[in-house]
């Protein structure tokens, strides 16, 4: 069976399957796969009414994503295992991991903690309510009280200004942790998302202070209950700008959702601390599966 390289033209095929069986985690979301294609080199095919995706990452070991769609996901997972010399399914959600474990008790299944998704209460992010959010509420109030700002919907006309925000963020990050190939790939991913956000049906919000955009975010609907945040970039020297950006975006664009998925921390200590500080409602667990 032939695998084809993932391209933007494939979005309608993947979107159809996402609507038939909504995603519960972020990795197999088409926008995510498309913008990270330069690093992960995804290819896909159909099997048993499922979409089967394999990644051949740069300087990494090939792995399969969990099958997408309403078909027989167990059969599709077995098919994917047969396609790889060293079979591995990665980012497998908990429900599918349980099905695989029952069918194949001899397969090894391990927690993939660095890729657990942080899922938050939309209401909590919008209102920053409760004792546990007190510190974040203080940062938010400080931002509101000390900045004359304007909220802007992300449009094509803002692309260059948003790219400038991303570039400044990258410089500040590089100064802290040094040159990092993953940061460069993230820059390319953000640019692809900005260039194609209409086609990908992504929405966004920017914060403008004193005639300069200082922060922006991009996201989309993951399923009926949950929104997915792809990008949050801002000037780290402005106190409270990130928590304000998140709160405004969720209120303006996702007030009809119950949950907000802000993706994984990749095992990065700083990112983990930041995501934990917003007090997730739960973690969407994922697993690595190693077939015999």
N, C-alpha and C positions, 0 to 999 in steps of 0.2 A: 504494500500500500504506500502510495507516494505522499510525502509530507511537503507542503509548500511554505515558503517564507511568508511570515506575517507582514501585511501591508495595511495602509489606511483603508484600502478598498474592501478589506475583509470585515470592516466594522459592522455592516448590516447583518452578516452571518452570525457574528458573536452576539450582537445585540438581541437578535431573535431568540437565541438560546438563553441569554440572561433574563429575558422577559418570561420565558417558559419555566425556568427554574431559577429564581432570583439568587444572586450571590449572597453569601453570609460573611465572606472575608474579602480583603482588598486585592489580593495578588492576581487573580484571574480576570479582574476588571479590564476591559479592552483598552481603555485609556492608559492604564498603568503599563500594560504590555507594550503598547505602541510606543510610548515615550521612552521606555527603557530598552527598546529593540536594539539600539546600537551597542548595548553591553551584553544583553542576554541572548540575542540572536534566536528568537523564537521561530519555530516552524510548527505547522499543524495539519491535521487531517481529520476525517470523520470516521467514526466507528460506533456501531450500535446506537445510532441517533445521539451520539455525543461528539463534542469537539475535543480532540486529544492534542495537547500542546507539549512539545519538548524544547528545552532550552540548551544551547551550547554556549555557555558564558565565556567571555574572554578570560583566559588564564584560570579556568575553573572546570569542574567536573560536570558533565551533562546531567540534567535531571528533568523529570516530567512534572508538570503542574497537575492538580486534580482535574479529572474530566469534567467538562461543562455540558449541561443540558439535561433533558428529561429521560434520556435513554438509560441503559443498564450501566451504571457507573462502575460497578464491580468488574464487569466484563471488560469495560474500557480501561480500567486500571491494570488488569491482567494483560491486556493487549499492549499497553504502554511499557510494561515491564519486559515484554518480549522484544521490544524494539531497541533496547539498550544493552551494550556489552556489560556495563556495571549498573544494573537497574536501580533506580532511586526515584521515588515520588516525593516531592517536597511541597511545603505549604498546604498539606492536606487538612481540611477542616475536621473537627471532632466527629461529626456524624458519619462521614465517610470512613474515617480511621477505625471506628467501631465496627462498621460493616466488613472492612477488610480483615480486621483482627478475628472476627468470628469465622470468616471463610478460610482464612489462612493463618492459623495459630503459629505456624513455623516462620512466618515473616516477622522481621524485626521492626518495631514501631517505637520511635523516640520523640519526646517532646522537642519542639523547635521554638524554644522560649524567646530567642532573639527576634522571631518573626510573629509572635502573638500580636494581634491588633488591639489597640487601646480604643475601647468603645465607651462613649460618655452619654449621660443624659442630656438631650438637647436643651431641656428646660434649665438645667443647672448651668450649662455654658452660657445661655442667654441671660439669665438673671444673677448668676454667681451667688446663689442663695445658700444659706446654711453655714454652720460654724466651720466646717471643713474648707469652705471657700473664702473665709474671711480675709486671708492675706491677699488672694487674687482680687477680691473686691476692693481692697485698699489700693492696689496697683491701678486698677481700672479707674477708680475715683481720682487718683492723682493725675492720670492721663487726661481725663475729662476736664479737670479744673485748671490744668496748666498748659493746655494747648488749644489754639484756635484751629480747628480742623474741619475738613470736608470729606464726606464719603462719596466715592465715585464707583459706578458700575464699570467693570472691566469691559472694554471694547477694543476693536482693532486699532483705533487711534491712539491708544495708550501703550501699545506694544513697546516702543522705544524707551519710554519712561520706566516701564516695569522691568525691562531688561537692564536698565541702569541700576535699579534697586537691587536686582539679583547680582549684578557685577560688584556692587559695593559690599553686599553681604558676603560674597565669595572672598573678597579681599580681607575683610575683617576675620572671617573664619580661618583663612589660610595663615594669617598672622598669628592666630592662637595655636593652631595644631600643625602648621606646616603644609607643604604641598601634598595633595591627596588626589589620586586618580578618580576615586569615587565622587569627590566634589566636582570635578570637571565633567563627569558623566551626568551628575545631577543638573549641572548648568545646561547641558544639551537637552536633558529631559524637560526642564522648565521651558526652554525656548520652543521645543516642539509642541508643548501643551499650549503655549501662548499663540503660536502660529496656526494651530488647528482647533482652537477651543470651540468654535461654532460647529464644525463638523462633529466633534466629539461630544457636543451638547454639555459642555462644561460652563459653569458660571463663575463669576469672580467679583471681588470687592477690593477697592484700594482706599487708602487713607492719605489725604493730601494735607500738608501742614506748611503754611507760609509759601504757597505756590510751588511746593515740591512734593511729589509722591514719596512717602517714607515707608510704606508697607503695602503689601497686597497678598491676597489669598485666592485659591482656585479650588473648586470642588464640584461634585455632581451627586445625583441620586444613585445609591447603590441598590436599594430595594424599597419597597413600599414604606418601611418603617425607618430606614437608615440612610443618612447622607454620608458621603465619603469626601474627606478633605485631602487633596493631593499636595498642595503647596501652601506654605506660610513663610513669607520673607519680609523682613523689616529691619529698621535701624535699631540695633540693640542698645544704643545709647539713650533712647527715648523710653523712659520708664512707663511701663504699662501698655506699650503699644501692641504687644502681641496678644495679651488677654483682651484688650479692647477690640482688636481686629477680629479675633475669634468670636467674641460675643456679638458684635455688629453683624458679622457674616451669617451666623446661625439665625439671628433674629430676622434679618432681611430676606434670607433665601431659603431657610430650612425650618421655619417655625412650625411647619406641618409634620415634621419628623419627630420620632420618639428618641432616636439615637443618632449620635455623630461618631463615625469611625475616623480616627486620626492616624491610622496605619501603625506600623511597627517602629521599634527603636533600634533595630539592627544590632543590638548589643552595645551601642555607643553610650557610655556613662552619662554624658551631658544631655543627650537626647532622651535617655531613659528618665533622668531626673526631671526634665521639663514636662514630659508626658505624665509622669506620676503626680506632679504637682497640681494638675487639674482634676485629680481624683476620678479615675474612670469608673463607670458603673460596673463593667466587667471586662475581662480579657477574652477576646475571640481566639481560642487555642488552635494551634496548628501543629502538624506532626510530620516528621520524616519517616518514610516507609521504605524499607529495604527488602525486596522480595528475595526468596530463595532462588 
